[in-house]
Amino acid sequence: MNKEQLVQATAIKAGVTKKQADLIVSAICESIMEAVADGEKVTLVGFGSFEARERKAREGRNPSTGAPMTIPATTVPVFSAGKAFKELVSGVSDEVA
């Protein structure tokens, strides 16, 4: 699913126009990116959480030459799926037979 398809699905589920849904989807994405860039953790219960994590410097190899090189430390965005999301994807539910 790409952004256009997400906007269309959102418009249908929310009962709004595609233009309104596009504004909503864009605003949500921008808000999450800005918050994570500012060092905040964004948690959507049941869906998951977004946060920035520090990746330490490490040794690697140049794929062309095989020569060792140092990969610098960096900050990367990370998404962790929530319990409900994981269960939906895996087909597992809380229902007891």
MDAnalysis code that builds the backbone (N, CA, C; Angstrom):
import MDAnalysis as mda
import numpy as np

u = mda.Universe.empty(291, n_residues=97, atom_resindex=np.repeat(np.arange(97), 3), trajectory=True)
u.add_TopologyAttr("name", ["N", "CA", "C"] * 97)
u.add_TopologyAttr("resid", np.arange(1, 98))
u.add_TopologyAttr("resname", ["MET", "ASN", "LYS", "GLU", "GLN", "LEU", "VAL", "GLN", "ALA", "THR", "ALA", "ILE", "LYS", "ALA", "GLY", "VAL", "THR", "LYS", "LYS", "GLN", "ALA", "ASP", "LEU", "ILE", "VAL", "SER", "ALA", "ILE", "CYS", "GLU", "SER", "ILE", "MET", "GLU", "ALA", "VAL", "ALA", "ASP", "GLY", "GLU", "LYS", "VAL", "THR", "LEU", "VAL", "GLY", "PHE", "GLY", "SER", "PHE", "GLU", "ALA", "ARG", "GLU", "ARG", "LYS", "ALA", "ARG", "GLU", "GLY", "ARG", "ASN", "PRO", "SER", "THR", "GLY", "ALA", "PRO", "MET", "THR", "ILE", "PRO", "ALA", "THR", "THR", "VAL", "PRO", "VAL", "PHE", "SER", "ALA", "GLY", "LYS", "ALA", "PHE", "LYS", "GLU", "LEU", "VAL", "SER", "GLY", "VAL", "SER", "ASP", "GLU", "VAL", "ALA"])
u.atoms.positions = np.array([
    [0.855, -1.175, 0.000],
    [0.000, 0.000, 0.000],
    [0.896, 1.232, 0.000],
    [0.650, 2.125, -0.934],
    [1.401, 3.374, -0.963],
    [0.553, 4.492, -0.336],
    [1.087, 5.716, -0.320],
    [0.388, 6.807, 0.339],
    [-0.975, 7.074, -0.291],
    [-1.047, 7.046, -1.617],
    [-2.314, 7.304, -2.302],
    [-3.377, 6.282, -1.896],
    [-2.985, 5.022, -1.812],
    [-3.913, 3.971, -1.406],
    [-4.317, 4.131, 0.059],
    [-3.373, 4.546, 0.904],
    [-3.675, 4.801, 2.308],
    [-4.662, 5.952, 2.439],
    [-4.464, 7.003, 1.662],
    [-5.367, 8.154, 1.682],
    [-6.767, 7.708, 1.260],
    [-6.856, 6.908, 0.221],
    [-8.161, 6.443, -0.262],
    [-8.851, 5.587, 0.802],
    [-8.122, 4.670, 1.420],
    [-8.700, 3.817, 2.462],
    [-9.137, 4.652, 3.666],
    [-8.336, 5.652, 4.032],
    [-8.669, 6.537, 5.149],
    [-9.931, 7.327, 4.841],
    [-10.056, 7.830, 3.623],
    [-11.235, 8.595, 3.218],
    [-12.495, 7.742, 3.345],
    [-12.401, 6.507, 2.913],
    [-13.557, 5.608, 2.975],
    [-13.925, 5.303, 4.428],
    [-12.940, 4.923, 5.245],
    [-13.214, 4.552, 6.637],
    [-13.688, 5.732, 7.476],
    [-13.149, 6.927, 7.204],
    [-13.502, 8.099, 8.003],
    [-14.701, 8.855, 7.432],
    [-15.119, 8.509, 6.223],
    [-16.253, 9.188, 5.614],
    [-15.959, 10.635, 5.261],
    [-14.736, 10.881, 4.792],
    [-14.330, 12.226, 4.381],
    [-13.856, 12.178, 2.935],
    [-13.610, 13.358, 2.361],
    [-13.125, 13.399, 0.987],
    [-11.665, 12.950, 0.936],
    [-11.213, 12.577, -0.268],
    [-9.806, 12.181, -0.426],
    [-8.877, 13.344, -0.104],
    [-9.291, 14.556, -0.436],
    [-8.463, 15.732, -0.140],
    [-8.311, 15.917, 1.370],
    [-9.412, 15.760, 2.105],
    [-9.350, 15.879, 3.563],
    [-8.490, 14.753, 4.154],
    [-8.676, 13.546, 3.637],
    [-7.892, 12.409, 4.129],
    [-6.410, 12.611, 3.851],
    [-6.066, 13.178, 2.687],
    [-4.670, 13.446, 2.359],
    [-4.067, 14.426, 3.356],
    [-4.824, 15.456, 3.698],
    [-4.341, 16.427, 4.691],
    [-4.125, 15.757, 6.044],
    [-5.035, 14.892, 6.426],
    [-4.942, 14.198, 7.717],
    [-3.730, 13.268, 7.745],
    [-3.589, 12.435, 6.711],
    [-2.469, 11.484, 6.655],
    [-1.138, 12.241, 6.649],
    [-1.054, 13.298, 5.852],
    [0.177, 14.092, 5.785],
    [0.485, 14.743, 7.127],
    [-0.536, 15.277, 7.791],
    [-0.337, 15.930, 9.085],
    [0.139, 14.929, 10.136],
    [-0.424, 13.736, 10.132],
    [-0.016, 12.709, 11.093],
    [1.445, 12.319, 10.858],
    [1.793, 12.069, 9.600],
    [3.178, 11.677, 9.285],
    [4.164, 12.770, 9.674],
    [3.854, 14.015, 9.329],
    [4.736, 15.130, 9.673],
    [4.868, 15.290, 11.178],
    [3.760, 15.156, 11.903],
    [3.788, 15.297, 13.358],
    [4.655, 14.221, 14.003],
    [4.534, 12.989, 13.526],
    [5.349, 11.895, 14.057],
    [6.819, 12.149, 13.759],
    [7.141, 12.519, 12.519],
    [8.545, 12.764, 12.151],
    [9.144, 13.907, 12.964],
    [8.405, 14.989, 13.142],
    [8.908, 16.133, 13.918],
    [9.133, 15.760, 15.373],
    [8.187, 15.022, 15.967],
    [8.321, 14.632, 17.372],
    [9.533, 13.724, 17.571],
    [9.706, 12.739, 16.701],
    [10.841, 11.817, 16.819],
    [12.152, 12.557, 16.589],
    [12.165, 13.488, 15.628],
    [13.374, 14.282, 15.375],
    [13.730, 15.145, 16.583],
    [12.723, 15.540, 17.369],
    [12.964, 16.334, 18.583],
    [13.289, 15.469, 19.791],
    [13.417, 14.158, 19.580],
    [13.798, 13.256, 20.662],
    [12.627, 12.699, 21.450],
    [11.406, 12.935, 21.007],
    [10.237, 12.414, 21.709],
    [9.903, 11.008, 21.209],
    [9.215, 10.256, 22.056],
    [8.711, 8.943, 21.670],
    [7.219, 9.113, 21.393],
    [6.760, 8.602, 20.261],
    [5.353, 8.685, 19.886],
    [4.765, 7.286, 20.019],
    [3.747, 7.150, 20.890],
    [3.128, 5.850, 21.123],
    [1.667, 5.891, 20.723],
    [1.284, 4.988, 19.852],
    [-0.106, 4.814, 19.441],
    [-0.516, 3.444, 19.968],
    [-1.263, 3.428, 21.078],
    [-1.602, 2.186, 21.762],
    [-2.261, 1.206, 20.798],
    [-1.753, -0.019, 20.796],
    [-2.261, -1.065, 19.922],
    [-1.570, -1.085, 18.563],
    [-1.113, 0.079, 18.098],
    [-0.446, 0.150, 16.795],
    [1.059, -0.008, 16.948],
    [1.663, 0.848, 17.770],
    [3.105, 0.768, 17.968],
    [3.687, 2.086, 18.418],
    [5.005, 2.139, 18.458],
    [5.675, 3.353, 18.898],
    [6.834, 3.686, 17.968],
    [7.077, 4.984, 17.856],
    [8.160, 5.522, 17.045],
    [9.111, 6.240, 17.984],
    [10.414, 6.050, 17.787],
    [11.398, 6.760, 18.598],
    [12.726, 6.835, 17.861],
    [13.596, 7.700, 18.366],
    [14.947, 7.813, 17.821],
    [15.893, 7.041, 18.730],
    [16.802, 6.291, 18.138],
    [17.799, 5.554, 18.920],
    [19.179, 5.868, 18.391],
    [20.128, 5.855, 19.310],
    [21.528, 6.081, 18.954],
    [22.143, 4.766, 18.494],
    [22.805, 4.798, 17.371],
    [23.544, 3.635, 16.881],
    [25.021, 3.950, 17.074],
    [25.720, 3.102, 17.815],
    [27.132, 3.337, 18.117],
    [27.999, 3.187, 16.867],
    [29.167, 3.801, 16.930],
    [30.148, 3.629, 15.855],
    [30.587, 2.170, 15.859],
    [30.890, 1.652, 14.686],
    [31.292, 0.249, 14.612],
    [32.229, 0.039, 13.423],
    [32.882, -1.092, 13.444],
    [33.784, -1.446, 12.362],
    [33.005, -2.153, 11.263],
    [33.338, -1.845, 10.036],
    [32.721, -2.497, 8.899],
    [33.763, -2.721, 7.825],
    [33.332, -3.165, 6.662],
    [34.247, -3.377, 5.548],
    [33.699, -2.684, 4.313],
    [34.605, -2.092, 3.551],
    [34.237, -1.486, 2.282],
    [33.855, -2.629, 1.344],
    [32.618, -2.645, 0.823],
    [32.202, -3.772, -0.008],
    [32.994, -3.891, -1.316],
    [33.538, -2.792, -1.798],
    [34.295, -2.843, -3.057],
    [35.690, -3.417, -2.866],
    [36.367, -2.961, -1.792],
    [37.764, -3.349, -1.599],
    [37.964, -4.362, -0.479],
    [37.000, -4.466, 0.403],
    [37.153, -5.364, 1.545],
    [37.980, -4.748, 2.657],
    [38.428, -3.497, 2.467],
    [39.247, -2.834, 3.479],
    [38.392, -2.470, 4.695],
    [38.964, -2.628, 5.902],
    [38.213, -2.259, 7.103],
    [37.976, -0.750, 7.147],
    [36.827, -0.363, 7.700],
    [36.514, 1.060, 7.836],
    [35.645, 1.246, 9.074],
    [35.607, 2.468, 9.580],
    [34.782, 2.778, 10.735],
    [33.475, 3.399, 10.250],
    [32.382, 2.813, 10.688],
    [31.060, 3.364, 10.380],
    [30.712, 4.282, 11.550],
    [30.480, 5.573, 11.294],
    [30.274, 6.522, 12.394],
    [28.958, 6.292, 13.140],
    [28.919, 6.802, 14.375],
    [27.702, 6.755, 15.179],
    [26.647, 7.631, 14.524],
    [25.390, 7.251, 14.691],
    [24.305, 8.027, 14.103],
    [23.026, 7.809, 14.898],
    [22.050, 8.662, 14.679],
    [20.733, 8.514, 15.281],
    [19.781, 8.041, 14.197],
    [19.007, 6.986, 14.496],
    [18.098, 6.424, 13.500],
    [16.679, 6.335, 14.063],
    [15.670, 6.490, 13.198],
    [14.298, 6.294, 13.657],
    [13.988, 4.805, 13.760],
    [13.192, 4.434, 14.772],
    [12.854, 3.034, 14.999],
    [11.347, 2.923, 15.242],
    [10.718, 1.912, 14.646],
    [9.309, 1.627, 14.897],
    [9.206, 0.274, 15.570],
    [8.435, 0.204, 16.653],
    [8.172, -1.062, 17.328],
    [6.675, -1.313, 17.270],
    [6.272, -2.423, 16.685],
    [4.851, -2.738, 16.560],
    [4.251, -3.054, 17.923],
    [3.011, -2.620, 18.110],
    [2.287, -2.894, 19.345],
    [1.719, -4.304, 19.346],
    [1.218, -4.730, 20.507],
    [0.716, -6.087, 20.678],
    [-0.424, -6.401, 19.710],
    [-1.405, -5.512, 19.597],
    [-2.551, -5.765, 18.721],
    [-2.112, -5.873, 17.264],
    [-1.168, -5.032, 16.858],
    [-0.651, -5.055, 15.488],
    [0.052, -6.390, 15.223],
    [0.907, -6.801, 16.151],
    [1.635, -8.070, 15.994],
    [0.665, -9.245, 15.895],
    [-0.362, -9.237, 16.739],
    [-1.321, -10.336, 16.734],
    [-2.122, -10.373, 15.433],
    [-2.497, -9.203, 14.921],
    [-3.246, -9.150, 13.665],
    [-2.410, -9.701, 12.511],
    [-1.153, -9.318, 12.458],
    [-0.273, -9.761, 11.378],
    [0.017, -11.263, 11.479],
    [0.201, -11.749, 12.700],
    [0.544, -13.172, 12.871],
    [-0.681, -14.088, 12.834],
    [-1.877, -13.493, 12.916],
    [-3.090, -14.305, 12.904],
    [-3.446, -14.853, 14.262],
    [-2.757, -14.437, 15.300],
    [-3.022, -14.873, 16.656],
    [-3.993, -13.890, 17.289],
    [-4.954, -14.380, 18.041],
    [-5.874, -13.480, 18.737],
    [-5.951, -13.882, 20.204],
    [-6.558, -13.002, 21.007],
    [-6.703, -13.262, 22.444],
    [-7.858, -14.198, 22.745],
    [-8.620, -14.564, 21.724],
    [-9.789, -15.418, 21.942],
    [-9.341, -16.802, 22.387],
    [-10.041, -17.346, 23.385],
    [-9.755, -18.694, 23.871],
    [-10.823, -19.614, 23.300],
    [-10.389, -20.718, 22.683],
    [-11.351, -21.628, 22.037],
    [-12.099, -22.442, 23.052],
])
